[in-house]
């Protein structure tokens, strides 16, 4: 155990606390991964073997789950995360233009973070807001009928 | 001869008793309830196109190629995931299905390289077959879009492309050819039970990933080959197929590694072995394999193999190559001279557990009929002789009671002194499958073996006992079973001697055998013992599997009896799912024992002093047999040191490396005048030999092996012996040179002789084996189709015998000078003394023996991971590198013995089992200290080996 913890770098001790707190749940892997990401901002590579050993799974299984969900990150995001919906309904309502505008305003492409570390831009496939397309999400808050103005306000908010 | 094609039914068989009749493409077919439409179709002779389905793993339904139409149902359900229903009418080929399938194939092929002609799987590719089956003629989507196929697209690096992973020595992973059918992932999970593979990402990003995006060699992969076998494309391909090409004919044969005895198809091109593929009809392995049997056959053609007979006057001389005739006449005249000079008892021989039943039978026949004495022994002496003795006493036969299929019906498994995931990997996979289905596991082992906790498997109880205290722990388990009234009185009254039981029960019930008392010296907490006893006695079908951790002790035979007592007391014998199962170490150690390799027993475990038995053999062999038991291996060596034993014929065993107290073995061999070694390689024993007879591999001969479940399996010759003769021919020619009138032309005639003399083999013949595949002895008039499970209606000896098992501590004790206990074992990738596996690419996983030390003991002595350390016992010292791990308890150290330069047996003592002389390998008091490198003994020995391997006129043979 000691050896595994030291292999998990600075994350070991805290990760182990989180895992042990949640491992009794039915289907504990997703709650644990969420809690780890909440704690560190991403899923550190070194934590995967720790989860595997605590849940008696293989490293591969944990890796398979983590990589299946785009929301689990392998690196820290910026202070804010702006997600633009790229699914069919939003595309039909002009989300391509919104995306272009966002790239322009932030000076970055999807999956990138501004140099000041303020904003990470990400695509998302359907926020369930098709009726108010195009839709976006800033740090967990959703926005509908996103146009230039809404977008500018969101970016300004995030930049602050 | 042609390539054996096995039918792939697409999904596993259903074992339901209820039958269902349905119609598929106008044909009525009746199958067990729960069968998939895909499997039912195949049984009706209709092959539904498929990619993600194969009958080794459960249906998955991802490839969308096996769709069918069912009258009265909407849509096009997948035939692999849809079970049959009574009266169902299925169509497997309609216009709609054809269009869908062709469309699906177009999508697959639009992201697949079109290099079929130069692809290693050409001719053995299911994707290619399916493209043909669905009539794919065009790919409308083109090949230019996003893809995983090309390293660069439009002049830019393609982020989706991944290079080939060639890290595994035996197979490659080429992601560009992967269709993400998940067959490899599922095979790793369901068949092997390692869970080393996953699909990472999702959608178009989905890729097969070993571990956390590692390469295969660094991942959790154990290289069993199940994924390679499952892969329908060239994504996972044997390197041998890449370099040679597709095989053109094959023969079913039996693996020559461990006692599981897996059946393989040896797939050939001419006389070149292309690959070994596990055979689905193999009843021991059911289509599975491990890294050794599947891949580690390269030793058969290794340059170290000696192909010409050799002689030398003194062991300090270089070897001189001679003709076979010269070798045979030299041995014959030397043996006759020695017997004339020192007496008839002055020579003997050792049979091989690596050779076939027929070969073993001939060697003991040569000794008994030709040498005129009973100085024959075998390596089972140093492994499972206590099993033979202990089970013989308790049940009346000295073999395991079950077949391997039995594990599928087990509810509680006790594993004692065995490490199946390393030693018997294919059985371990079958066991893990059962454990994942909910069976419970109890591990009794000083070391935390993998089974104690491995993905999806966790032992309910691990009893980490002090090495050498097996009897005390087992008697404590019996104490709980008796005192808490957990025994099966009805079974005992019906099958066993009740008064013997009462005597035994009063013995184990004594207070000093309680878990609370034994805890003081076994180190196992009493609560664990009590919990384990209750679970085994009351948890349903209880089965005990054990290995050399039971037998290789001064109380090995007592431990085996204690195991038999437990099984009888709880009624766990005589039906599927229960029993007492020794996991035999070598491919044919069961057979070697059956064939009369012990000095006191003729074939079929009949004592040499029995006049009727001797009479049977005397009539056929035309000689008078000596009725006195001969010498055991350790006695032969003692006699050699004393000067009364002067010559030995050793077939396929390396006693210098595998037997205890190396210095004593070497002194014994050095004192002999004619040591004849018959082996593939100049092994360590050959350093002391005067004559070397080159041996042949299992690929080069016909014969039979008998595995741990008493299964007699055929070994089939697929190439000519490189040395000129199969081993049975060499023994025959030696016998002829000594004046014996042997005229066997084929091993089947030897088996006929065995059948005619040995009641438990009476029904065995090559014709019969050809017909039914394999058979478990006893096979005779009473059991015409063999005996998968023994003692069904009663014990072979009549009534089962309870025997008191008093714990006597070994004389080997720790003290101030030697405060640690050394125990030994093996590792997955290497086999026994390593003569074969060290000459294969398996060294990629285990290049040297390491000493496992607990962090506490290491810290006290200032030892760090990877440091050279000196390991010393009362017998000797050696050095090797440390591996710091908490798998071993404080006070216990552990090593493997696969590498001759480690010479772990320099350390082990000459203490042995009281009944059978089986050496006490598993307990040696030792001390460890930091060291700079190899000890003086190791350096001297390396020099001796170099000198003794010189062959006149040749470059020095490099080890």
Interface residues (C-beta under 8 A of the other chain):
Chain A: X1 X2 X45 X48 X49 X52 X56 X57 X58 X59 X60 X61 X62 X63 X64 X67 X68 X70
Chain B: X194 X195 X196 X197 X198 X199 X200 X201 X202 X209 X210 X211 X212 X213 X219 X220 X453 X454 X455 X456 X457 X458 X855 X886
